Amino acid sequence: MEFALSTHLFVSDRLGSYLLDQIYAAGIRQFEIFAARQHLDYHDPNQVRDVGLWFKDRGVRLHSLHAPLFADFDWGRSGGLPISLTYLEKRLRINSMDEIKRAIDISEQLPFRYLVVHLGLPDEEFDMRKFDAALTSVEHLKLFARGRGVQLLLENIPNDLAAPARLIQFIQYTRLEDLKICFDTGHAHMTGGVQPAFDLLKNRIVSTHVHDNQREKDDHLFPFDGGIDWEQTIRDFRTVDGQFPIVFELRHYSPEASSLARLRQVIERIEAIR
């Protein structure tokens, strides 16, 4: 199996060669960058250039970029609206698309394969009008991304618009049959279970977000620290042709709990599953 790390683990720190060198030294050769402006300010050409040079110098291609969730530097705490592709008000939806397009544009200096996007916000309720709003957003972003060599991926998230069954419904409703999925284990665990979600989505999965929780909160724990059955999950992953990488999307709780050395132990434990 191939393993990758999302820089979500260090999302409170400015991304640069120091952090990337640490990840590389831990044996990780595939990366997802989390596009939060306090971490990677995709508006800042100097930071984008420096990060792009790091990848170029090491001959490493960026696997994926997680689309921004907020346009500011503090997760919306200063009052900014979250980014969403399902706003019913066209102006807000366009603002969100424009911000995501700014993130996609870094592909000129920092090429990446996939852009991971959310449909809606956490706990958002279902409304067919939001499917229509999402259709216009996704179609526009797909075309914009494709022109830059990037493929859009939808992520299953804990709301009533992007739970696994809803994603299938959205794809069928919009007839966007070429849409692929970033499968999030923690979110699946919170919305009906990992195995049922995987069975629904497995034919469309090309990337993952792998983390654990106890079903109550989106904790982004290391695998084996929550309630997911990892032996079954890894066996399920291995049944898919053209296997996707395991992309760890973890949260920093303390230096000891989120050390890269501990990540290596988790990888070894996963590799031992047969």
N, C-alpha and C positions, 0 to 999 in steps of 0.2 A: 504494500500500500504506500501511496505517496502522502506526505504530511506537509502542511503549510501552517503559517501563523498569521492571524489578523493582528494588525498593530493596535486594535481595540484594547489590548492588554496595557498599552502605554498611552492611552488616548488623552490623558491629562498633561502629557509632556510634549514639548515641541519635537517633531520628528526630524531626525538628522542622522549623520553618519555614526554618531556615538551609539544610538539605540539600534540602528540597523546592523552595526558591527557586532553588538551583543547577540542579536538573534542569529546572525550568520555563524558566529563562533559556536553557537549551540547546535549547529548541524542543520538548521532550517534553510532550505533552498527555494522555497516557494512562499510568496507573501501576498496578503491582502492588506491594502492600506485603508484605514477608516478616515473618510473625508470629513473630519470635524476641524473647524478652522483654528482652534487652539492647538491642534495637533499637526495637521497639514493644512496650511492656509493656501488653498488652491487659487486665491486671488493674488498671491505673492509670487511673482515670477522668479525671484531669487531663491526662495525656498524650493519651489518646484524644480528649478534647474539643478540645485545642489543635490536633491534627492534623486533626480533623474541621472545625474552623473555617477552617483554611487551605484545604481543598478547597472549602468553601462560599463563601468570599470570592472565590475565583478561578473559580467556576462550573465546576469540574472534578469529574467523577464518577470514583470509584475503580473501575477495571476489575475488579480481582481481589485477593483476599487469599490468600497461601499459608498453609495451615494450619501450626500449630507442629509442630516435630519433637521438641522437648524442652519440659518445663514449667519448667525453671530458667533461669538467666541465663548459663550457660557451656557450652552444648551437651552437657550430661551429664557434664562433667569432674568435678563434685563427687559423682558417684555415682548420680545420678537415672537411672531407666530411660527409654529413648526412648519417644515416643508411637507406638503402633501399633494399627491397627484389626484386626489378625489374631492377637493374642494368644489362645492357646487357653484360658488362665485368665480366666474371666469378670471377676473383680475388676480385673485389669490392663486388660482391654479397656474396661470401664466408666470407669476412671480416665482413659484416653486419650480416650474420647468426651467426657467432662466437660470436659477441658481444651480440646478443639477447640470445644465449645459456648461456652466463655467467649470464645474468639476470635470466633466468629460473632456474639456479642451486641454487639460494637462497631458492628454495622451500624445500631444505633439512633442513634448519633451520627455515624457515618462509613459511609454506605451504600455497598455494593459489589455487583457483579453476580455474580461467580463466587468460589467457594471451591475451591482446588486441594488435593487430598489424595493421599496415597500409600497403596498397599496393601502393607503389610509394610515391612521394613527392608532396607537395602542387602545384597545377596548372600543374602537369605533363600531357603531351598529350598522347593519346591512340596510342598504337603500338602493334600489335598481338605478336610480338617477346617478348614484355614485359610480356604478359600473360604466355608465355612459361617459361620465366625466373622466374616469380612468382610461377608457378607450382612447379618447382624444389625446390624453397625455402620453400614454404608452406608444401610440402610433407615431407621435411627433418625436419622442425621445429615441425610439428605435431607429428611425430614419437618420436622425442627427448622429447617433452613436455609430451606426453602420458606416457612415461616410468617414469615420475615423478609425475603422477597424475594430470596433468594440461591439460586443453582444450584450443585450439587456437581459438580466435575469430577475424574475420575481421571487421574493422570499416569503415563505409562510411565516406569518406573525400572529400574535394573540389578539386578533380582533375578528369581527364577523364578516369582514370583507376579504381577508387573506388567510383564513384557516385553510387547511388542505383541500377540503371539499369545495370551498368557495373558489379557490384558485382554478380548479378544474372547471367549475361552472363558468367562471369569467372567461377562460380560454374558449370554451364551447360557445358562449354567448357572443363573443367578439369575433370568433373565427380566426383568431391569431394563432394558428396551429403550430407555428414555428417558435412560439415562446418556450423558454426553458426555465428551470427552477434552481434556486439555491436552497437546499434543504437544511432547515435549522432544527437541530435535535431538541434543544431546550424549549423552543416555541411549540414544537410538536408534542412534547411531553405535557405541556400546559393545556393543550387543546385536543384531548382525546387519546393521546398516546403515540409513541414514536412508531411502533410497528404498523398500526392502521394508517398513519399518515404516510409512511414510507411506501406501503403497498399502493396507495392512491397515486403517488407522485413519481414513483421510481423510474418510469419510462421517460421522464422529462428532466431528471436531475443531472446537472453537469458540474455542480459545485456544492459545497456544504458550509454550514456554520455549526461547529461541534462544541457543545458545552452541556452542563448538567444543572439541575435544580431539584427542588422538592415539590414542584408543581404549583406552589403558592405564589412565588415571585420569580421574575426573570433574572436569576442570580448570576448567570454566566460562570458557574463553578467549573473547576476542573472535572473531567470525566472521572467517575467512581466516587465523587464527593456528594452526589445527590441520589435521586431515586430511579434513574434510567437503567434498564437492563442492558449493559454494554456488550455482554457476550452475544446476546441475540441481535443487537443493533449492528455490530461489526460483521457478524455472519450474514445479515441481510445485505449490508453494503457490498460484500464480496460476491453476491449473486448477480450484480449488474455488469453487463458487458461494457467494455470501455470505461473501467472504473474511474470515478472522480476522486480528487484528493480530499483528504480529511483536513479541513481548515479550522483550526482551533480559534474560537472567538471567546476569549476569557476576560474576566474582570480582575482588576488589581485590588486586592484586599489588604495585603501586607507584603513586605519583601519576601518573607519566608513562604507565604501561601502562593505567591505568584512568580516564583523563581523559574528561570528557564531550565535550571537543573531538574526541578520537579517535573517540568514538561517532558523532559527526556525520559523520566521514569514512567510517565503515563504512556508515552509512545511505545516503550518496551512492553508495557503490560498489554496494550492493544495488539501489538505484533504477536504476542504469545497466544492470543485467542485463535482457536482452530474450530 
